[in-house]
Amino acid sequence: MDLGLLVIRLVIGLLFVGHGAQKLFGWFGGYGLKGTAGWLESMNMRPAILMALMAGLSEFIGGLLFVLGLLTPLAGLLIVATMVMAIVKVHGANGLWSTGNGYEYNLILIAVAIGLALIGPGKYALDAFLF
């Protein structure tokens, strides 16, 4: 079970670190803070630069905490918050299925983040070592 939780944390966490890095630094084909702010501005999210910073930090820090298994409930909350916002502002109007740009994938990530926050990160985690 602990090895399975580690695999889940690593895959989900590293992907969120990557998404955060796209928004914050323009890494991995991202648009950086200014580009992300422009996109958010187009959806009437203001102040756009602050919203871009919050989204990027939530994904980056939430993903990093998930990978480390550190403060796992907080990591889950950060991931859930960004995915709820993605559903509300981007995918929700398109319905459930990802084939129509819907929120299916976001919902899966929410379920994983909540599930892991509730059961814990397993023994291969800093939470297990520190607490």
C-alpha positions as CSV (number, residue, x, y, z in Angstrom):
1,M,0.0,0.0,0.0
2,D,2.8,2.4,0.9
3,L,4.5,1.9,-2.4
4,G,1.3,2.5,-4.3
5,L,0.7,5.8,-2.4
6,L,4.3,6.8,-3.2
7,V,3.6,6.2,-6.9
8,I,0.4,8.2,-6.8
9,R,2.1,11.1,-5.0
10,L,5.1,11.2,-7.4
11,V,3.1,11.2,-10.6
12,I,0.4,13.6,-9.5
13,G,2.8,15.8,-7.5
14,L,5.4,16.1,-10.2
15,L,2.8,16.9,-12.8
16,F,1.5,19.7,-10.6
17,V,5.0,21.0,-10.1
18,G,5.4,21.1,-13.8
19,H,2.1,22.9,-14.4
20,G,3.1,25.5,-11.7
21,A,6.5,25.9,-13.3
22,Q,4.8,26.6,-16.7
23,K,2.7,29.3,-15.1
24,L,5.4,30.9,-12.9
25,F,8.6,30.5,-15.0
26,G,7.5,29.5,-18.5
27,W,9.2,26.1,-18.2
28,F,8.0,23.0,-20.1
29,G,6.4,25.0,-22.9
30,G,4.5,27.3,-20.5
31,Y,3.9,31.0,-20.9
32,G,5.3,32.3,-17.6
33,L,3.6,34.7,-15.3
34,K,2.9,37.4,-17.8
35,G,1.4,35.0,-20.4
36,T,-0.7,33.2,-17.8
37,A,-1.9,36.6,-16.5
38,G,-2.9,37.5,-20.1
39,W,-4.9,34.3,-20.4
40,L,-6.6,34.9,-17.1
41,E,-7.3,38.5,-18.0
42,S,-9.2,37.2,-21.1
43,M,-11.5,35.3,-18.7
44,N,-12.1,38.5,-16.6
45,M,-10.0,37.2,-13.7
46,R,-8.6,40.3,-12.0
47,P,-6.1,41.3,-10.9
48,A,-4.7,38.9,-13.4
49,I,-1.1,38.9,-12.4
50,L,-2.1,38.1,-8.8
51,M,-4.4,35.3,-10.0
52,A,-1.6,33.9,-12.2
53,L,0.8,34.0,-9.2
54,M,-1.7,32.3,-6.9
55,A,-2.5,29.6,-9.5
56,G,1.2,29.0,-10.2
57,L,2.2,28.9,-6.6
58,S,-0.7,26.7,-5.6
59,E,0.2,24.1,-8.3
60,F,3.9,24.3,-7.7
61,I,3.9,24.2,-3.9
62,G,1.0,21.8,-3.7
63,G,2.7,19.5,-6.1
64,L,6.0,19.7,-4.3
65,L,4.4,19.0,-0.9
66,F,2.5,16.1,-2.5
67,V,5.8,14.6,-3.9
68,L,7.5,14.9,-0.5
69,G,4.5,13.7,1.5
70,L,4.8,16.8,3.6
71,L,1.8,18.6,5.1
72,T,-0.3,16.3,2.9
73,P,-3.7,17.8,3.8
74,L,-2.5,21.2,2.8
75,A,-1.0,19.8,-0.4
76,G,-4.4,18.3,-1.2
77,L,-6.2,21.5,-0.4
78,L,-3.9,23.5,-2.8
79,I,-4.4,21.0,-5.6
80,V,-8.2,20.8,-5.0
81,A,-8.5,24.6,-5.0
82,T,-6.7,25.0,-8.4
83,M,-8.8,22.2,-9.9
84,V,-12.1,23.7,-8.6
85,M,-11.1,27.0,-10.2
86,A,-10.2,25.3,-13.4
87,I,-13.7,23.7,-13.5
88,V,-15.5,26.9,-12.6
89,K,-13.6,29.1,-15.0
90,V,-12.6,26.9,-17.9
91,H,-14.1,23.4,-18.1
92,G,-17.4,23.4,-16.3
93,A,-19.5,24.8,-19.1
94,N,-18.2,22.1,-21.4
95,G,-19.8,19.2,-19.5
96,L,-18.1,16.2,-17.9
97,W,-16.2,14.5,-20.6
98,S,-12.6,15.5,-21.5
99,T,-13.3,14.7,-25.1
100,G,-15.4,17.9,-25.2
101,N,-12.8,19.9,-23.0
102,G,-14.9,19.1,-20.0
103,Y,-13.9,18.7,-16.3
104,E,-13.5,14.9,-16.2
105,Y,-9.7,15.1,-15.7
106,N,-10.0,17.8,-13.1
107,L,-12.5,15.8,-11.1
108,I,-10.2,12.8,-11.1
109,L,-7.4,14.9,-9.7
110,I,-9.7,16.3,-7.1
111,A,-10.7,12.7,-6.0
112,V,-7.0,11.7,-5.8
113,A,-6.0,14.7,-3.8
114,I,-8.9,14.4,-1.4
115,G,-8.4,10.6,-1.1
116,L,-4.7,10.9,-0.4
117,A,-5.2,13.8,2.1
118,L,-7.7,11.6,4.0
119,I,-5.8,8.4,4.1
120,G,-2.4,9.9,4.4
121,P,0.8,9.7,2.2
122,G,2.1,6.4,3.4
123,K,5.3,5.5,5.2
124,Y,7.6,6.8,2.4
125,A,6.7,10.4,3.2
126,L,8.1,13.2,5.3
127,D,4.8,13.3,7.2
128,A,5.4,9.8,8.4
129,F,8.9,10.6,9.4
130,L,8.2,14.0,11.1
131,F,4.8,13.3,12.6
